[in-house]
Amino acid sequence: MVEIFENIAKEGRKFGITLFVASQRPSELNKTIMAQCANYIVMKLNNENDKTMIKGIMPAGSADVIETTTMFSPGDCLVVGDACPIPLKIHVELAKERPQSKTISFWTEWQKEHESVDYGACLEEYLEN
C-alpha cells in the first residue's frame, strides 16, 4: 500500500496529481514520500524526533526556528519550502464551528467533586474477568 503513495509522490506531477500529506507525527512518515514534498506546514511540535525530522528540511541557518513550535497556540504554523524563501510563521483563523472532539478542559474537570472509587473492588472485578 505504501508503494502506491510513493509512486504518487514521485511520479504524480507528470499526470497532474498531487499528494497532500498530513500527520501529527511527521517522523513516522515514509522517508521517500516526505523527500518529495516541496512545502511543509508545521504546527505545534513537542516530540524531539519530529523536530529533528523537520529541522532536516529547513534552509541553512534556520533550523533553530523549529524549537519555537513548542510554544505555538492553536492556529499558529510555520510555512517552509518552495512557497516562501524563508520560514514564515503565520496564524490561521480557527474554524467558527469547532469539532466535537476537542480536548476537554482538564483543570475544570479535576476541580469538580467526584464520587469516590473503590479501586480494590475494581481490581478484583478486573482479575475475575
MDTraj code that builds the backbone (N, CA, C; nanometers):
import mdtraj as md
import numpy as np

residues = "MET VAL GLU ILE PHE GLU ASN ILE ALA LYS GLU GLY ARG LYS PHE GLY ILE THR LEU PHE VAL ALA SER GLN ARG PRO SER GLU LEU ASN LYS THR ILE MET ALA GLN CYS ALA ASN TYR ILE VAL MET LYS LEU ASN ASN GLU ASN ASP LYS THR MET ILE LYS GLY ILE MET PRO ALA GLY SER ALA ASP VAL ILE GLU THR THR THR MET PHE SER PRO GLY ASP CYS LEU VAL VAL GLY ASP ALA CYS PRO ILE PRO LEU LYS ILE HIS VAL GLU LEU ALA LYS GLU ARG PRO GLN SER LYS THR ILE SER PHE TRP THR GLU TRP GLN LYS GLU HIS GLU SER VAL ASP TYR GLY ALA CYS LEU GLU GLU TYR LEU GLU ASN".split()
xyz = np.array([
    [0.0825, -0.1203, 0.0000],
    [0.0000, 0.0000, 0.0000],
    [0.0865, 0.1261, 0.0000],
    [0.1949, 0.1263, 0.0780],
    [0.2827, 0.2429, 0.0855],
    [0.3429, 0.2733, -0.0514],
    [0.3695, 0.1677, -0.1287],
    [0.4299, 0.1858, -0.2609],
    [0.3408, 0.2710, -0.3514],
    [0.2113, 0.2599, -0.3364],
    [0.1180, 0.3398, -0.4171],
    [0.1378, 0.4877, -0.3874],
    [0.1474, 0.5218, -0.2597],
    [0.1671, 0.6614, -0.2212],
    [0.3063, 0.7103, -0.2614],
    [0.4063, 0.6221, -0.2541],
    [0.5401, 0.6594, -0.3000],
    [0.5372, 0.6937, -0.4481],
    [0.4674, 0.6124, -0.5275],
    [0.4577, 0.6386, -0.6719],
    [0.3851, 0.7691, -0.7007],
    [0.2799, 0.7960, -0.6266],
    [0.2078, 0.9231, -0.6451],
    [0.2998, 1.0390, -0.6115],
    [0.3740, 1.0278, -0.5014],
    [0.4641, 1.1353, -0.4596],
    [0.5751, 1.1568, -0.5622],
    [0.6299, 1.0475, -0.6177],
    [0.7426, 1.0584, -0.7104],
    [0.6998, 1.0914, -0.8536],
    [0.5894, 1.0350, -0.8992],
    [0.5511, 1.0446, -1.0407],
    [0.4243, 1.1250, -1.0675],
    [0.3505, 1.1576, -0.9637],
    [0.2187, 1.2189, -0.9811],
    [0.2179, 1.3511, -1.0560],
    [0.3206, 1.4339, -1.0367],
    [0.3221, 1.5656, -1.1011],
    [0.3145, 1.5549, -1.2534],
    [0.3730, 1.4488, -1.3098],
    [0.3686, 1.4289, -1.4557],
    [0.2247, 1.4191, -1.5047],
    [0.1389, 1.3691, -1.4171],
    [0.0000, 1.3440, -1.4549],
    [-0.0974, 1.4415, -1.3899],
    [-0.0445, 1.5456, -1.3283],
    [-0.1293, 1.6458, -1.2656],
    [-0.1914, 1.5996, -1.1355],
    [-0.1276, 1.5047, -1.0688],
    [-0.1791, 1.4518, -0.9426],
    [-0.0876, 1.4999, -0.8302],
    [-0.1479, 1.5492, -0.7245],
    [-0.0727, 1.5984, -0.6101],
    [-0.1090, 1.5172, -0.4873],
    [-0.0125, 1.4995, -0.4014],
    [-0.0344, 1.4282, -0.2764],
    [-0.0231, 1.5279, -0.1623],
    [-0.1241, 1.5334, -0.0767],
    [-0.1212, 1.6183, 0.0420],
    [-0.1082, 1.5259, 0.1617],
    [0.0013, 1.5391, 0.2344],
    [0.0283, 1.4519, 0.3477],
    [0.0064, 1.5309, 0.4757],
    [-0.0732, 1.4774, 0.5666],
    [-0.0990, 1.5439, 0.6948],
    [-0.0748, 1.4430, 0.8062],
    [-0.0006, 1.4859, 0.9088],
    [0.0299, 1.3964, 1.0193],
    [0.0628, 1.4759, 1.1440],
    [0.0298, 1.4196, 1.2584],
    [0.0717, 1.4782, 1.3853],
    [0.2099, 1.4264, 1.4243],
    [0.2590, 1.3264, 1.3543],
    [0.3897, 1.2676, 1.3833],
    [0.4704, 1.2549, 1.2531],
    [0.5262, 1.3641, 1.2029],
    [0.5985, 1.3586, 1.0754],
    [0.7169, 1.2626, 1.0746],
    [0.7795, 1.2388, 1.1889],
    [0.8957, 1.1490, 1.1931],
    [0.8579, 1.0043, 1.1621],
    [0.7298, 0.9711, 1.1732],
    [0.6857, 0.8343, 1.1474],
    [0.6398, 0.8132, 1.0034],
    [0.6422, 0.9183, 0.9231],
    [0.6003, 0.9072, 0.7839],
    [0.7113, 0.8471, 0.6987],
    [0.6724, 0.7931, 0.5856],
    [0.7654, 0.7329, 0.4909],
    [0.8651, 0.8368, 0.4402],
    [0.9945, 0.8033, 0.4468],
    [1.1008, 0.8980, 0.4097],
    [1.0964, 0.9350, 0.2608],
    [1.0645, 0.8394, 0.1750],
    [1.0567, 0.8675, 0.0312],
    [0.9468, 0.9685, 0.0015],
    [0.8325, 0.9509, 0.0631],
    [0.7204, 1.0427, 0.0416],
    [0.7556, 1.1810, 0.0946],
    [0.8132, 1.1878, 0.2140],
    [0.8483, 1.3176, 0.2722],
    [0.9540, 1.3897, 0.1892],
    [1.0457, 1.3146, 0.1290],
    [1.1506, 1.3757, 0.0474],
    [1.0943, 1.4405, -0.0791],
    [0.9791, 1.3953, -0.1234],
    [0.9175, 1.4501, -0.2441],
    [0.8355, 1.5761, -0.2179],
    [0.8097, 1.6060, -0.0914],
    [0.7297, 1.7239, -0.0572],
    [0.8128, 1.8505, -0.0763],
    [0.7537, 1.9489, -0.1420],
    [0.8238, 2.0755, -0.1662],
    [0.7898, 2.1795, -0.0598],
    [0.6770, 2.1628, 0.0069],
    [0.6327, 2.2600, 0.1068],
    [0.5791, 2.1868, 0.2293],
    [0.5983, 2.2509, 0.3435],
    [0.5520, 2.1944, 0.4695],
    [0.4802, 2.3022, 0.5484],
    [0.3733, 2.2629, 0.6133],
    [0.3040, 2.3497, 0.7083],
    [0.3212, 2.2808, 0.8431],
    [0.3994, 2.3429, 0.9301],
    [0.4373, 2.2817, 1.0568],
    [0.3620, 2.3513, 1.1687],
    [0.2883, 2.2728, 1.2445],
    [0.2176, 2.3276, 1.3591],
    [0.2934, 2.2892, 1.4858],
    [0.2311, 2.2910, 1.5990],
    [0.2977, 2.2671, 1.7266],
    [0.3669, 2.1306, 1.7271],
    [0.4955, 2.1306, 1.7627],
    [0.5723, 2.0068, 1.7741],
    [0.6324, 1.9975, 1.9139],
    [0.6098, 1.8867, 1.9807],
    [0.6686, 1.8634, 2.1118],
    [0.7702, 1.7497, 2.1079],
    [0.7525, 1.6560, 2.0170],
    [0.8362, 1.5375, 2.0102],
    [0.9704, 1.5703, 1.9445],
    [1.0800, 1.5301, 2.0087],
    [1.2144, 1.5603, 1.9575],
    [1.2416, 1.4944, 1.8226],
    [1.1908, 1.3724, 1.8007],
    [1.2103, 1.3054, 1.6711],
    [1.1431, 1.3838, 1.5589],
    [1.0232, 1.4357, 1.5868],
    [0.9520, 1.5151, 1.4859],
    [1.0280, 1.6445, 1.4558],
    [1.0786, 1.7084, 1.5617],
    [1.1547, 1.8325, 1.5430],
    [1.2801, 1.8075, 1.4592],
    [1.3500, 1.6991, 1.4892],
    [1.4725, 1.6656, 1.4159],
    [1.4423, 1.6427, 1.2688],
    [1.3341, 1.5721, 1.2405],
    [1.2961, 1.5450, 1.1020],
    [1.2688, 1.6747, 1.0271],
    [1.1944, 1.7646, 1.0887],
    [1.1602, 1.8915, 1.0249],
    [1.2843, 1.9808, 1.0115],
    [1.3742, 1.9778, 1.1095],
    [1.4989, 2.0560, 1.1008],
    [1.5776, 2.0173, 0.9760],
    [1.5693, 1.8905, 0.9373],
    [1.6410, 1.8418, 0.8201],
    [1.5940, 1.9025, 0.6895],
    [1.4735, 1.9576, 0.6873],
    [1.4215, 2.0177, 0.5638],
    [1.4325, 2.1697, 0.5641],
    [1.4797, 2.2251, 0.6754],
    [1.4867, 2.3704, 0.6881],
    [1.6034, 2.4266, 0.6078],
    [1.5896, 2.5494, 0.5556],
    [1.7026, 2.6138, 0.4885],
    [1.8188, 2.6319, 0.5857],
    [1.9384, 2.6379, 0.5322],
    [2.0587, 2.6522, 0.6156],
    [2.0456, 2.7712, 0.7099],
    [2.0786, 2.7483, 0.8377],
    [2.0779, 2.8554, 0.9362],
    [1.9444, 2.8856, 0.9999],
    [1.8388, 2.8157, 0.9616],
    [1.7079, 2.8488, 1.0189],
    [1.6461, 2.7321, 1.0966],
    [1.7211, 2.6268, 1.1207],
    [1.6678, 2.5094, 1.1906],
    [1.6258, 2.5403, 1.3334],
    [1.6877, 2.6414, 1.3965],
    [1.6522, 2.6759, 1.5346],
    [1.5083, 2.7247, 1.5477],
    [1.4506, 2.7686, 1.4386],
    [1.3123, 2.8178, 1.4398],
    [1.2165, 2.7071, 1.4846],
    [1.2506, 2.5825, 1.4571],
    [1.1638, 2.4694, 1.4927],
    [1.1427, 2.4613, 1.6436],
    [1.2415, 2.5013, 1.7213],
    [1.2268, 2.4964, 1.8672],
    [1.1126, 2.5858, 1.9148],
    [1.0799, 2.6901, 1.8404],
    [0.9711, 2.7801, 1.8808],
    [0.8338, 2.7168, 1.8631],
    [0.8249, 2.6099, 1.7838],
    [0.6938, 2.5489, 1.7597],
    [0.6337, 2.4893, 1.8860],
    [0.7159, 2.4578, 1.9836],
    [0.6665, 2.4039, 2.1109],
    [0.5699, 2.5016, 2.1771],
    [0.5904, 2.6302, 2.1551],
    [0.5096, 2.7339, 2.2189],
    [0.3923, 2.7810, 2.1330],
    [0.3710, 2.7200, 2.0171],
    [0.2640, 2.7635, 1.9276],
    [0.1264, 2.7479, 1.9929],
    [0.0389, 2.8424, 1.9632],
    [-0.1015, 2.8360, 2.0053],
    [-0.1821, 2.7738, 1.8920],
    [-0.3054, 2.7289, 1.9202],
    [-0.3884, 2.6767, 1.8119],
    [-0.4006, 2.7791, 1.6993],
    [-0.3737, 2.7349, 1.5774],
    [-0.3806, 2.8220, 1.4599],
    [-0.2448, 2.8732, 1.4150],
    [-0.1445, 2.8700, 1.5026],
    [-0.0097, 2.9128, 1.4638],
    [0.0558, 2.8032, 1.3807],
    [0.1278, 2.8432, 1.2756],
    [0.2015, 2.7450, 1.1976],
    [0.3203, 2.8101, 1.1280],
    [0.4097, 2.7260, 1.0852],
    [0.5304, 2.7683, 1.0166],
    [0.5213, 2.7135, 0.8750],
    [0.5371, 2.7994, 0.7746],
    [0.5353, 2.7564, 0.6353],
    [0.6805, 2.7510, 0.5885],
    [0.7205, 2.6350, 0.5379],
    [0.8580, 2.6120, 0.4964],
    [0.8565, 2.5467, 0.3595],
    [0.9454, 2.5907, 0.2701],
    [0.9588, 2.5242, 0.1409],
    [0.9629, 2.6209, 0.0250],
    [0.9344, 2.5681, -0.0937],
    [0.9395, 2.6476, -0.2160],
    [0.8395, 2.7627, -0.2169],
    [0.7344, 2.7512, -0.1383],
    [0.6288, 2.8536, -0.1376],
    [0.6747, 2.9847, -0.0747],
    [0.7798, 2.9804, 0.0062],
    [0.8310, 3.1027, 0.0678],
    [0.9834, 3.0926, 0.0823],
    [1.0543, 3.1999, 0.0572],
    [1.2008, 3.1945, 0.0582],
    [1.2625, 3.1720, 0.1968],
    [1.1929, 3.2125, 0.3016],
    [1.2388, 3.1890, 0.4391],
    [1.1218, 3.1309, 0.5177],
    [1.1487, 3.0563, 0.6260],
    [1.0372, 3.0049, 0.7071],
    [0.9494, 3.1202, 0.7548],
    [0.8217, 3.1037, 0.7397],
    [0.7269, 3.2101, 0.7684],
    [0.6261, 3.1630, 0.8717],
    [0.6187, 3.2320, 0.9856],
    [0.5193, 3.1981, 1.0872],
    [0.3921, 3.2753, 1.0566],
    [0.2816, 3.2033, 1.0473],
    [0.1525, 3.2666, 1.0225],
    [0.0508, 3.2143, 1.1235],
    [-0.0611, 3.2819, 1.1312],
    [-0.1711, 3.2376, 1.2170],
    [-0.2921, 3.2135, 1.1275],
    [-0.3447, 3.0929, 1.1336],
    [-0.4615, 3.0549, 1.0552],
    [-0.5848, 3.0738, 1.1421],
    [-0.6853, 3.1403, 1.0873],
    [-0.8081, 3.1606, 1.1638],
    [-0.8724, 3.0262, 1.1948],
    [-0.9083, 3.0063, 1.3198],
    [-0.9711, 2.8807, 1.3606],
    [-1.1129, 2.8715, 1.3071],
    [-1.1592, 2.7507, 1.2875],
    [-1.2946, 2.7288, 1.2374],
    [-1.3968, 2.7860, 1.3353],
    [-1.4996, 2.8492, 1.2826],
    [-1.6039, 2.9055, 1.3685],
    [-1.6815, 2.7949, 1.4396],
    [-1.7039, 2.6855, 1.3691],
    [-1.7733, 2.5717, 1.4287],
    [-1.6680, 2.4695, 1.4681],
    [-1.6443, 2.4565, 1.5969],
    [-1.5404, 2.3685, 1.6476],
    [-1.5859, 2.2224, 1.6432],
    [-1.4939, 2.1305, 1.6173],
    [-1.5305, 1.9884, 1.6182],
    [-1.5682, 1.9437, 1.7591],
    [-1.6498, 1.8406, 1.7670],
    [-1.6934, 1.7893, 1.8963],
    [-1.5818, 1.7129, 1.9677],
    [-1.4728, 1.6842, 1.8986],
    [-1.3661, 1.6034, 1.9561],
    [-1.2573, 1.6858, 2.0243],
    [-1.2825, 1.8140, 2.0468],
    [-1.1778, 1.8968, 2.1062],
    [-1.1422, 1.8479, 2.2465],
    [-1.0246, 1.8831, 2.2891],
    [-0.9721, 1.8399, 2.4179],
    [-1.0562, 1.8980, 2.5319],
    [-1.0779, 1.8159, 2.6340],
    [-1.1551, 1.8624, 2.7492],
    [-1.0727, 1.9620, 2.8305],
    [-1.1378, 2.0403, 2.9105],
    [-1.0706, 2.1337, 2.9996],
    [-1.0313, 2.0566, 3.1257],
    [-0.9058, 2.0100, 3.1300],
    [-0.8607, 1.9245, 3.2394],
    [-0.8734, 1.9922, 3.3747],
    [-0.8334, 2.1196, 3.3836],
    [-0.8377, 2.1872, 3.5132],
    [-0.9799, 2.1936, 3.5669],
    [-1.0742, 2.2224, 3.4805],
    [-1.2143, 2.2286, 3.5222],
    [-1.2612, 2.0912, 3.5688],
    [-1.2286, 1.9881, 3.4945],
    [-1.2704, 1.8524, 3.5301],
    [-1.2067, 1.8066, 3.6605],
    [-1.0794, 1.8368, 3.6801],
    [-1.0097, 1.7926, 3.8012],
    [-1.0598, 1.8649, 3.9256],
    [-1.1144, 1.9846, 3.9096],
    [-1.1624, 2.0607, 4.0239],
    [-1.3025, 2.0187, 4.0677],
    [-1.3738, 1.9458, 3.9839],
    [-1.5092, 1.9019, 4.0166],
    [-1.5051, 1.7952, 4.1260],
    [-1.6119, 1.7925, 4.2039],
    [-1.6275, 1.6867, 4.3034],
    [-1.6634, 1.5581, 4.2298],
    [-1.5946, 1.4516, 4.2625],
    [-1.6218, 1.3224, 4.2002],
    [-1.6521, 1.2213, 4.3102],
    [-1.7372, 1.1255, 4.2750],
    [-1.7659, 1.0209, 4.3728],
    [-1.6397, 0.9374, 4.3936],
    [-1.6228, 0.8893, 4.5140],
    [-1.5023, 0.8109, 4.5432],
    [-1.5120, 0.6760, 4.4715],
    [-1.3968, 0.6241, 4.4356],
    [-1.3894, 0.4979, 4.3628],
    [-1.3230, 0.3944, 4.4523],
    [-1.3837, 0.2781, 4.4592],
    [-1.3257, 0.1670, 4.5346],
    [-1.2336, 0.0908, 4.4396],
    [-1.1049, 0.1296, 4.4400],
    [-1.0090, 0.0703, 4.3475],
    [-0.9864, -0.0777, 4.3748],
    [-0.9970, -0.1185, 4.5001],
    [-0.9832, -0.2602, 4.5350],
    [-1.0899, -0.3439, 4.4666],
    [-1.2135, -0.2944, 4.4698],
    [-1.3241, -0.3667, 4.4056],
    [-1.3060, -0.3690, 4.2538],
    [-1.2589, -0.2601, 4.1993],
    [-1.2337, -0.2536, 4.0541],
    [-1.1279, -0.3559, 4.0145],
    [-1.0224, -0.3658, 4.0948],
    [-0.9144, -0.4599, 4.0668],
    [-0.9648, -0.6038, 4.0754],
    [-1.0436, -0.6320, 4.1777],
    [-1.0991, -0.7670, 4.1924],
    [-1.1867, -0.8026, 4.0724],
    [-1.2716, -0.7086, 4.0309],
    [-1.3581, -0.7339, 3.9153],
    [-1.2760, -0.7571, 3.7901],
    [-1.1695, -0.6792, 3.7738],
    [-1.0825, -0.6933, 3.6564],
    [-1.0158, -0.8310, 3.6560],
    [-0.9662, -0.8733, 3.7720],
    [-0.8965, -1.0008, 3.7801],
    [-0.9889, -1.1197, 3.7620],
    [-1.1175, -1.1048, 3.7953],
    [-1.2150, -1.2128, 3.7762],
    [-1.2436, -1.2347, 3.6292],
    [-1.2335, -1.1309, 3.5502],
    [-1.2645, -1.1423, 3.4068],
    [-1.1411, -1.1790, 3.3346],
])
top = md.Topology()
chain = top.add_chain()
for i, resn in enumerate(residues, 1):
    res = top.add_residue(resn, chain, resSeq=i)
    for name in ("N", "CA", "C"):
        top.add_atom(name, md.element.get_by_symbol(name[0]), res)
traj = md.Trajectory(xyz[None], top)
